[in-house]
Amino acid sequence: MHDSALNDTSLWSKGMKAVTAAQFLSAFGDNALLFATLAVLKAQFYPDWSQPVLQMVFVGAYILFAPFVGQIADSFAKGRVMMFANGLKLVGAAVICFGLNPFVGYTLVGVGAAAYSPAKYGILGELTTGDRLVKANGIMESSTIAAILLGSMAGGVLADWHIIAALTVCVLVYAGAVVANFYIPKLAPARPGQSWRFTPMTRSFFSACRSLWHNGETRFSLVGTSLFWGAGVTLRFLLVLWVPVALGIRDNATPTYLNAMVAVGIVVGAGAAAKLVTLDTVARCMPAGVLIGVGVLFFAMQHALLPAYGLLLLIGVLGGFFVVPLNALLQDRGKRSVGAGNAIAVQNLGENTAMLLMLGLYSLAVKTGASIVGIGIGFGVVFALAISALWIWQIRGKAANGKL
């Protein structure tokens, strides 16, 4: 790799282009595979409560491997770690495609995703610097959301046509992501030479957890992003059961179209955040977080398709504006303290623990026969209150430290 490629920190360097392409393909595969696998569960007459359980095995892999994946991302060239992780996702998709247990295949995809995440976000701080990091995160989130938009729609539409065709497309897309990873510059490892023994690795990880939690800014970011992604994945599964109840539509495609509206909104919100928020003005994102819960509350009460689309678009805009600055703050502060890979691994632990808890509560509510509309209303109220509490906590923390 030429030195010019390694030293180019512009937003559209060769490295950033390769990372963006790899992330788009990987995220496209993730989202298409989710809806294709949900169609498999539906076709094989699994109970409704098994749908969030599918995602729970996925996030369980994140939690289980959290102490190790950050060190892996910081000990090797991050582009090569991303390539290996996408290879694992390819194997998991192939397991489902060949008719083996969908929960086993999806767990493998979860392991690949767990290894992939610290590398994909950590590499941004190596490819670009300063306030360009917020813009780089905006590009990454926009790429991700575009992939969610197109991948979700492709998964649902193809599954309505032919489930095996949908699964085959997922395998091919993951293969494309592996190829894209070859074009990422082979950067020097951030923290080579760390111990690979189990006890030092776990001790190092939990030391990073403590370090980030004791810092007010990184704690604020960790809690905010964990609440956001926990709520986001729960909303995705809520939509799958909400559509037939509220709208009387029973195909696989409509929930993916509604998810796509959230994705479009997040692209818009991420772009607005990149222009209006800097690392010094991250608190500007907090009102958007509170309004997400209010939006979900009103959405759950809809019985017509058009206002449902409009509200989900608005929820997406608010979500993009809320989460992008928080991600950038954690990457910047984490890189200075525990390493970008470790910081993202700690973030993944928080986010996926939140997902596991929220999905578990949602699955339990569905299993007990609670109204899906009532679940949606309660979900919106609780989220708005949680973000309000976080906002108050952050203001009090700054006041206590004399930063107001």
N, C-alpha and C positions, 0 to 999 in steps of 0.2 A: 504494500500500500504506500503510495507516495506521501511525503510529508505534507504536501499542500492539502491533501484530502483529510489528513489527521488534524491539521491546524485550522481548517475552515470551520468557524463557529457561526456562520450565517444561518438564518432560519431555513434556507433552502439549499443547504450544502448537500453533497452526494450522500453523506451519512443520514441526514434528516429525511431525505427522500426515500432512502431504503428502509429506514425505521418506520416511516409513515405507511409505506406500501405493505410491509410485513405486518404491521399492526392492523391495517384495514382487512387484509386477507384472513388473519387469525381471528379477529373479532367477527368477521362475516361468517366464518365457519362455526364459531361458538354459538352464534344466535340462530343460524339456520339449523344446526344440529339440535339445539334445544327444542325447537318446534317440530322438527322431524321426529325426535325421540318421544315427545308428548303424543304425537300421532300414533307412534308404535304402541304406547301404553293404552291409548284409546282403542286401537284396533284389537289389542289382546285383552281388553276388558279389565284392566287394572282399576281399582276403586279411585274416586276423585281425590282422596287425601294422599294417594301415592304420588301425585304430580309435584307438590312442594317437597316431598321426600326425595325425589330425583335431584332437585337442586340442593337439598341438604347434604347428600353424599358428595356432591361437587364441592361445596364450601367446606365440608368436613376435611377434605384433602388439603385445602388452604390452611386450616387451623393446625392439622397434624404436622405439616411440613414447614410451618412458619419459622421455627427456630433454626432451620437449615438453609432455606432458599435465599435469604439475604446474604449470607456468607458466600454461597455459591455465586451469586451475582457479582459480589465484590472481589472474588478470588480468581475469576476467569474473565476473558473478554466478553462483555455483555452481549454482543451480537451472536457469539457462538452459543451462549446459554439460551438465547431466544430460539436459535435454530434447533437445538436439542429439545426444548420444550414443545415447539411446534411439531416435532417428530412424534413425541408422546401423544399429542392431540390426534395426530393422523392415525396412530395405532388404535386409540380409543374409538374413533369414529368407524374404523374398519371392523372392530369387534361388533358394534351395533349393526353395521351394514350386512355382516355375514350371519345375522340372526342369533348371535349369542346374547347373554343376559344384558339388557340395556343399562342396568344399574352398574354392572362391572365396567362396561365400556365408558359410561359417563364419569365414573370415578377416575379412570385413567386420564380422561380429558381434564378433570379437575386437578390431578397431580401436575400435568403439563402446564395448566394455567397458573398454578401456584408458583412453579419455577419461572414462568414467563414474566409475571407481573413486576417483580423487583428489578429485573433486567430492563424491561421496556421503559419504565419510568426513570430508573436510575441513569440510563444512558443519556437521557435528555440533558442532565446537568454536566455531562462530559462532552456533548456535542455543541452546547450553547451555554451562555452565561448571563448573569445579571437579569435585568428586566426582560430580556429576550426569552428568559425561561418561562415567564407567564405566557408569552405569545407561543412558545414551543408547546406548552401544555394545551393552549387553545387549539393548535393544529392537531395535536395528538387526540384530544377529546373530540374535535370535529371529525377526524378520520374514524375514530371509534364509533361515534354516533351514526355517521353515514353508513358504516358497516352494520350497526344494529338495525338501522332502517331497512337496508337492502337485504341483509341476511335473514332477518325475521320474516320479511315478506316472502323471500324466496323459499324459506323453510316451510311456511304455511301453505303457500300456493302449490309448490311441488308435492308436498305431502297429500294434498287433496287430489292431485293427479296420480301420483305413484310414490309410495313411501320409499321403496328401494332407490328410485331415481333421486329423491331428495337426499338420502344418505350418501349416495355415490358422489353427488355434487360436493357434499361436505368434505369427503376424503380428498377430492381433487383440489379443493380450495386450500386445505391444510398443506397439501404438497406444494402449492404455489407459494405459501407463506415460508416454507422451508427454503425454497429457491431464493426468495427475496432476501432472506437473512444472509446469504452468501455475499451480498453487495454492501453490507454494513462494514465500515472500516474496522479492522481488528485493533481496537484500542488497548492500551496497557491495563491490566487488572488494577482496580482501585486500591485493594488491600490484599496483596498476595502474602503467602507464607503463614496464614493462620492455621491453628490446630484443627485437625479433622476428627479428633476424638469426641465422643458423644457428650461427655460432661463439660469440657471447655466450650463446645459449640453452644450448648443450651445455656450455660452460664453467661456467655457473651451475648446471646440473644436477649435474655431477660435483663441483663445489665443495660442493653440498648433500650428496652422497654421502660425501665426505670428512668433512664436519662431523658428520654423524650417526654415521659409523663410529668417529670418534675419541672420541665420548661413550659411556661405558660402558653407560649405561642404554638409549640408543637402539640401540646395537650389539646388546645382549642381546635387545631386542625384535625387531630385524630378523632376526637369525639364527633365533630361536624361531618366529616366524610363517612364515618361509620354509620351514623344515623341516616345519612343520605342514601348510601348504597343498600343498607338493610331495608329501608323503605322502598327503594326502587325495585329490588328483586321481588319483594312481596307484592307490590302493585302489579308487576308483570303476571304473577300467578292469579292474583285477584281478577284481572281482566279475563283470563281464560274461563273462569266460572261465572263472572258477571255478565258477559255477553249473552249467553243463552237465557239467563234469568231476566235481565233488564230489557234486552232487545229482541229476544226470541229467535236469535240466529245461532245455528248449531254447527257451522262449518269450522275448519281449521284456520282459514285465512283471515276472517274478520278480527280476531284478537291480535293478529300480527299487524294488520293495518293500523289498529289503535295504538299498539306499541310503537309503530313507525312515526306516529304523530308526536309522541314524546321525544323520539330521536331527533326529528326535525327541529323541534323546539330547543333541544339541548345544543344543537349546532349554533342556532341563533344566539342563545344565552351565553355560550362559550365565547363567541365572537365579541359580544358586548362586554363581557368581563375583561377580555384581552385589551380592549380600548379604554375602559373606564376604571379598572382596578389595578393597583400596583401592590407590591409586597408590603408597602407602608400603609395602604388603605384597605386592607383585607376586610375590615369590619363592614364595609359597604355591602357585602354580600348577604348579611344576616337577615334583613327584611325579606329578601327573596325566599330564604329558607322557611320563614314563618308562613309566607303566602302559599308555599307548596302544600302544606297541610290543609289550608283553607280551600285550595283548589280541589284537592282530593275529596274533601267533604261535599262540595257541591257536585263534583263529578258522580259520586256514588248514587246521588238521587236522580240522575238523568234517566229518561226512558226513550230518548230519540237519538239517532246516530249523529246528526249534525252538531248539536251542542256538545256531545261527548267528544267528538273530534276537536272542537274548538278549545274545550277545557284541557284536554290532554296536551295540545300544542302549547297552551299557556303554562301548564305545569312543567313541561320540558324547558321552556325559555327560563323560567325561574330556577330550575334545577341546574342548567348549564352555568348561569350567572353565580349560583351559590357554590358549586363544587370546584370549579376551575381555580379560583384564587386560593382555596384551602389546600389543594394538591400542590400548587406552586410553592406556597409557604412551607409546607412540610419538606419538600425536596430541597429547598434552599437551606433551611435551618438544619435539617437532618444531615445534609452533605457536610456541613461544618462540624458536626458533633460526632455522630455514630457511623457516618458513611451513607450514601444515598441508597444503596441496596438494602442495608439493614433498616433504614428508616421506612422504606416501602414495605419490607417484610413485616415490620411492626404494624404499619397501617393495614396491611392485609389481614393480620390477626384480628385487629379491632373490627374491620369492616365485615369479615366473614363470621366472626362471633356474633355481631349484630344481625347478620343475615340468618344465621342458624337459629338464633332466639326468635326473631320475628317470623321466620318461616315455620318454626315449631309451634308458636302460638296460633298462627294462621291455620296450619294443618289441624291443630287441636280444635279450633273453632269450627272448621268445616266438618270434622268428624263428629262433633256433638250436635250438628244440625242447625247451627246459628244461621240467620239470614245473611246472605252474601252482601246485600245492600247495607244491612246493619254493621257488618264487619268493615265495609268500606268507610262508612261514616265515622265509626269509632277510630279507625286507623288514621283518618285525616285529623281528627281532633287531637289525638295523642301526639302525632308528629308535630303539629303546630305548637303545642305546649312544650314539647321537648326542645325544639329549636329556640323558643322564647327563653326557656330556662338556661340554655347554653349561652345565649346572648347576654343575659343578665350576669351570668357567672364570669364571662369574659370582661365585661365592663367593671365589675367589682374587683377582678384580678388586676386589671390595669390601674385602677384607683389605688389599690393596696400597694402597688409597686411604684406609684408616683408618676405614671406615664400619661395620665389624663391632663 
